[in-house]
Amino acid sequence: MADTGLFLLSDVLGQEDDSGRLLQVTQVVCRCLQCSSRFTGRPDEGLFDLPGGAILSCPKCPNRQAISLARFADFLQKRA
């Protein structure tokens, strides 16, 4: 699990290029550290694309956080 400061990530899925570089995050399973809500962020459902990253948004409280693709990629490497 990875603590982003506002969310605790337990699983991340994404699209990678041929060299394995993360291009886009498509799903994040996590827990909000503000309200303890567990949710799966999907595009436009708690997970919003940004150039070079994504925003996680808790469906139960106003907690939101922008996270870079590099941080998500670091989580994927540690999980492998």
C-alpha positions as a printed NumPy array, in Angstrom:
array([[  0.   ,   0.   ,   0.   ],
       [  1.114,   3.537,  -0.688],
       [  0.216,   6.558,   1.412],
       [ -0.156,   9.676,  -0.745],
       [ -0.873,  11.881,   2.257],
       [ -4.626,  12.013,   1.625],
       [ -5.321,   8.514,   0.267],
       [ -4.012,   5.023,   0.906],
       [ -3.626,   3.227,  -2.438],
       [ -4.048,  -0.537,  -2.511],
       [ -4.16 ,  -1.131,  -6.288],
       [ -3.46 ,   0.894,  -9.424],
       [ -4.12 ,  -0.062, -13.039],
       [ -3.103,   1.905, -16.095],
       [ -2.081,   2.026, -19.708],
       [  1.622,   1.707, -20.477],
       [  3.639,   2.235, -23.631],
       [  5.825,  -0.465, -25.221],
       [  8.708,   0.365, -22.884],
       [  6.508,   0.039, -19.773],
       [  6.182,   3.782, -19.083],
       [  2.848,   4.655, -17.476],
       [  0.763,   6.824, -19.831],
       [ -2.58 ,   6.976, -18.029],
       [ -4.109,   5.703, -14.804],
       [ -7.378,   3.858, -15.462],
       [ -8.326,   2.541, -12.006],
       [ -7.274,   3.174,  -8.416],
       [ -8.499,   1.165,  -5.432],
       [ -7.974,   3.24 ,  -2.315],
       [ -9.14 ,   4.499,   1.063],
       [ -9.67 ,   8.145,   1.925],
       [ -7.607,   9.05 ,   4.984],
       [-10.017,  11.868,   5.916],
       [-13.312,   9.92 ,   6.123],
       [-12.061,   6.277,   5.798],
       [-14.254,   5.648,   2.728],
       [-13.   ,   2.819,   0.527],
       [-13.645,   3.295,  -3.184],
       [-12.447,   2.461,  -6.67 ],
       [-11.65 ,   5.53 ,  -8.721],
       [-12.366,   5.171, -12.437],
       [-12.267,   7.796, -15.198],
       [-14.787,  10.532, -14.338],
       [-15.835,   8.569, -11.217],
       [-13.385,   9.745,  -8.597],
       [-10.438,   9.645, -11.018],
       [ -9.832,  12.591, -13.343],
       [ -7.056,  12.828, -15.937],
       [ -4.481,  15.596, -15.806],
       [ -1.496,  16.099, -18.089],
       [  1.201,  14.072, -16.329],
       [ -1.065,  12.745, -13.602],
       [ -4.565,  12.364, -12.231],
       [ -6.822,  13.712,  -9.488],
       [ -8.343,  11.353,  -6.924],
       [-11.613,  12.611,  -5.456],
       [-13.383,  10.934,  -2.544],
       [-17.089,  10.271,  -3.243],
       [-18.033,  10.695,   0.455],
       [-16.193,  13.878,   1.46 ],
       [-14.483,  16.877,  -0.193],
       [-11.01 ,  15.257,  -0.05 ],
       [ -9.145,  15.596,  -3.393],
       [ -5.532,  15.168,  -4.423],
       [ -3.552,  15.541,  -7.63 ],
       [ -0.994,  12.741,  -8.013],
       [  1.697,  12.558, -10.681],
       [  2.074,   9.647, -13.073],
       [  5.582,   9.221, -11.666],
       [  4.111,   8.595,  -8.185],
       [  1.592,   6.098,  -9.572],
       [  4.389,   4.4  , -11.57 ],
       [  6.498,   4.177,  -8.41 ],
       [  3.599,   2.386,  -6.687],
       [  3.285,  -0.051,  -9.637],
       [  7.013,  -0.856,  -9.525],
       [  6.947,  -1.559,  -5.793],
       [  3.931,  -3.826,  -6.249],
       [  5.582,  -5.919,  -8.986]])
